[in-house]
Every structure is written in C-alpha cells, then in structure tokens.
C-alpha cells in the first residue's frame, strides 16, 4: 500500500484474490483504529517508510539505471508543497550514487537557502517562471536546454509544467522522469486555455519515460485523458518529513496563537490564491458559531482582498491570517480540524502533516473540481466577480425523457383496471390505461 500498488497489483504479488486483499486491508485499518488508506500510509511514514523515495528507486530499477549518475531536478517555483517534495526527494537520494542538482527560477520565498545549506547545487534560470507567458516560455526553453546540454545529466526529473521535459528532450537527455503533483488543466479554466494545457501535456508526455503521480485521483485523471499508459505511471505520496510533527502540545500551540485554552479552532494551510479558496474558508467561518476561530497559515497575492472580505463579513475578531510561519509543527496541535477549501488540489503536504499531528482533516469546504471526462466536456464554473447571468433555454421542442424498461414486478391488477388485450403490446397498454406493462415471459428487455 505504501509503495502505491493497487488492490489488484497487491493480489498479484501475494498470489491472493482482490477480495481477500480488501478483507485484510479492512482488518488492518480496524486494528490500527484508522479510517482510510491515507492514514495508514501516514502511520507508515511516521515509522520511517518513505514511499516517494521508494518510488524513485523503483523507477531507477525500471529504467535500467545502475552505478553513479547525475540527477537533475527541474522545478519552476521552488517553494510551497511541490518545492518541499522536490527538496525532500533530492535530499533523500544516496549522495554516493546520485549527483543531484536543482534547476529553478527566481522567487523571493524559495527553498534555495535550505538546499544550499544541505549541500545541494542550485542553478537559477531567470526566464523560468510558474505562470504561462509565451515570450518567457520561449526564452526559458532556450536557456534551460542550454543548461541541460552543458550539464550532460543522465536523468532529468521535472516537477511542474512541460517546458522542462521538452528542454530535456532537445538536450538529448537519456532518461526523463516527471512528478504530477496535480495536472495543469482543470475545470476552472476556460475551454481554450484548458485545451492548450492538455495538448502541451500530451506533447511532453511523449518524451517522458516514467511518471510519479501524487494521489490516486491524479492517476485516474491522467488515465482518463490518456496522457500515458498505466505501465509508465507510479502512484506515490508527498515526500514529507513527518518527524517534526509528532509530540506537539495543544496548550502551547494555543498560547502561540493568543487564544484561550477552551477555544475551538479550524485551520488551513496554503497560499492566498483563488485555487486554495481562502474566500470559501472565510465565508464558511462566518456561518459557524461565534466561539469558533479560523486560522490560515500562508501568504499570497490575495492578502488585501481577504482582509477586506473579513471586515465585510464581520469576523475580524476570530479570523486570524498568520502569514508565512516557520513554526507550523508547533501550531498544528491547536487545530480541532484542518479544512481543505481548495477548488482543485492533488494531495497536499498539509494533509500528511495534519494527520501526523493527529489533527482530523475536513475535506473540501468549497466547490469540487468536475469529474474527469472527455476533454472539453466539463463546463468550468465562473470565478468570483463575474456574474453568471440568466440561463436561456434553447428554442425548439421540449426535451422528452426516453422511456425506461418496464418494472420487473408489475403491480397487481385491480378490479377497476381494464384488462390488456392479448394481441396488444405492453407499450400500447401503458399509453391507453396508464397502468404498468405486464412482464414479458422471454425477459428480452433485460
């Protein structure tokens, strides 16, 4: 389970049936007093297992890599959850076998000082940016291709976007690995932008030898859109150092927040952006009792907008915007529940950290991302600030539902109901009398 194997794959390795594996999994969760496989994986990580690093070693064996080789990690924004996963993945590799280098763009709050302190080489490419900008992306592709060609790396491991993989292909890198923290297209984008990201992802997937997908939902979406075959995708979980999130004190955490000892606290961790849903969090807090406090850890471009929304809703006394904090492990025990109001999300590192700190998660206070379907079929909802407008029904005949199959067990006929002629069909009987049709002896409608 920690290795990311499905129930059928576990059954194949152990020589059991899938139902037997399900029974043993349910018994294991019951004995450990756990409610989901993710909680079980967190317990395993707390005990020393590292599923993300194990997945990297499995990919190394799958690609036929042996002996010392140069490993380069490419990430556009070396911060937040993806940056933490990239850093922990690079630090977890054997320094004797792996010569690791991190290539990233410039950011004010990135993890470059931490990586440098740990002895990792960090190369900055100024044109590499996380947002979509055609002019910058062309320059980033040119600069990144030059860096990769000069370094002569054996493996390039990218973490976001398609530019890194395309540049690695242009630089003739022998092996290309990519981690999907979440797919770049989602139901909250306009149809043209979504199609553009989908086509770029399919183009980059042609040059990718193996994928690490964070979370089972990412795997299902990638398979639904046919981005890669199942043999190249490996299910994994975020590389989170859980040792710092054990043994915290709730009373000490409440003292750090200047809250009373009996306060009820709901918190969230993430950047203040439209994706993370801080507006959903504040609106939900306004509907809770007055003794419930809200805590948000993180900063972002929506800070001023959230301050105005907090004042307008009248929850300024119990909504606490903490900004960027380095003492997150010490603050988590103060929460009675962790909210995840993101509009679209993979498996955030905060979820693993909260379960490790024994904080129960509350999932998706905000609208959910539409289910994956054929490309272009899901209609994205409008972002806040854009009026929906009245819905107009198209002109034409009204929609008539298709008749379904007749009931399997028809109701007994009453004395007042007319009998159905032997030579009449059940459909004509239904139209004339309104009674359910009689069951056909040949049951061909089944």
ABEGO torsion letter per residue (X at the ends): XAAGBBAAAAAAAAGBBAAAAAAAAAAAAAAAGBABAAAAAAAAAAAGBBAAAAAAAAAAAAAGBBEBBBBBBBBABBBEAAAAAAAAAAAABBAAABBBBBBBBBBAABAAAAAAAAGBBBBBBAABBABBBAAAAAAAAAAAAAAAAAAGBABBBBABEAAAAAAAAAAGBABBBBBBAEBABBAABBAAAAAAAAAAAAAAAAABABBBBBEAAAAAAAAAAGABBAAABBBBBBBBBAAAABGBBAAAAAAAAGBBAABBBBBBBEBBBAAAGAAAAAAAAAABBAABBBBBBEBEAAAAAAAAAAAAAGAAAABBBAEBBAAAAAAAAABABBBBABABBBBBAAAAAAAAAGBBBBBGABBBBBBBBBBGABBBBBBBGBBAEBBBBBBEBBBBBBBBBBBABBBBBBAABBBBBAABBAAAAAAAAGBBBBBBAAGAAX
